[in-house]
Amino acid sequence: MQLVPGAEQSTPAAGDGIVALTGGAERLSDALRLLASGRGSGC
């Protein structure tokens, strides 16, 4: 059984929000980039 994907998953077109709790060093800049591109709600 594999619980964690072996590769990075593609990003959906849009979402209700963006969460950057854990991950690599780029997680915050990636989250801000997604928010700036309109892929999540800011509120």
QUIZIBEL-V46777 format. One line per field, one symbol per residue. phi: phi as a letter, one per 40 degrees, with the letter a starting at -180 (. if undefined). burial: + if it has 24 or more other C-alpha atoms within 12 Angstrom, else -. Layout:
BEGIN
phi=???
burial=???
END
This chain:
BEGIN
phi=.bcbdcbccccccaacabbbcbhcccdccccccccccgcaccb
burial=-----------------+------------+--+---------
END
